[in-house]
Amino acid sequence: MPNGKAAGEPCIQLLDDYRCALFGNPSRPKVCADFHAAEYTCGRNREEALTILIHLEDETSPNQTGLLKRISQ
C-alpha cells in the first residue's frame, strides 16, 4: 500500500481466509516481513488479536484518545 493505510483498515493483500497474498513473495513490504507474531501482540486466537490491536491503535492514536496519553496530559 504505497500511501499506507489507516488503523483498522484491512490491507489490500489480505485474503478472505486472513492470509497474506504476498507471504513469501520478495515484493512483500519490509515492515510485514520483519514482523514476528508473538502472544503479547497476537493473543492466542483471532478474537484476542483484535482486542490487542484495538488497544494498541487507541494508545497510539494521533487523536490522543489512549488512556496513557490522557494520563500524561
C-alpha positions in Angstrom: 0.0 0.0 0.0 2.2 2.8 -1.3 0.3 5.5 0.6 0.0 3.5 3.8 -3.3 2.6 5.4 -5.5 3.8 8.2 -5.7 1.9 11.5 -8.4 -0.6 11.3 -8.4 -0.7 7.5 -7.6 -4.2 6.2 -4.5 -4.5 4.0 -5.4 -4.8 0.3 -3.3 -8.0 0.3 -5.4 -9.7 3.0 -7.2 -12.8 1.6 -10.7 -13.9 2.6 -9.1 -16.5 4.9 -7.0 -13.8 6.6 -3.7 -15.0 4.9 -1.4 -12.6 3.2 -1.4 -12.7 -0.6 2.3 -11.7 -0.6 3.6 -14.0 2.1 6.9 -15.4 0.9 7.0 -13.0 -2.1 10.0 -10.7 -2.4 7.7 -7.8 -3.0 6.2 -8.1 0.5 6.8 -4.9 2.4 9.7 -5.0 4.9 7.5 -4.0 7.8 5.4 -7.1 7.2 8.4 -9.4 6.6 10.1 -8.2 9.8 7.0 -8.7 11.9 7.2 -11.8 14.1 3.9 -12.9 15.7 4.1 -13.2 19.5 1.3 -13.8 22.0 1.7 -10.3 23.5 0.8 -8.8 20.1 -1.4 -11.5 18.6 -3.0 -13.2 21.6 -4.0 -16.9 21.5 -6.7 -16.5 18.9 -8.2 -14.1 16.4 -10.6 -12.5 19.0 -7.7 -11.8 21.4 -5.6 -10.4 18.5 -8.3 -8.0 17.5 -8.7 -6.8 21.1 -5.0 -6.2 21.4 -4.8 -4.4 18.1 -7.7 -2.1 19.1 -6.0 -1.3 22.3 -2.7 -0.6 20.6 -4.4 1.6 18.0 -6.1 3.5 20.8 -2.9 4.0 22.7 -1.0 5.2 19.6 -3.8 7.3 18.1 -2.8 10.8 16.8 -6.1 12.0 18.3 -4.6 11.2 21.8 -7.5 9.2 22.9 -5.5 6.4 24.6 -5.5 6.1 28.4 -1.8 6.6 28.7 -1.9 9.8 26.7 -4.9 11.1 28.7 -3.0 10.4 31.9 0.2 12.2 30.7 -1.6 15.4 29.7 
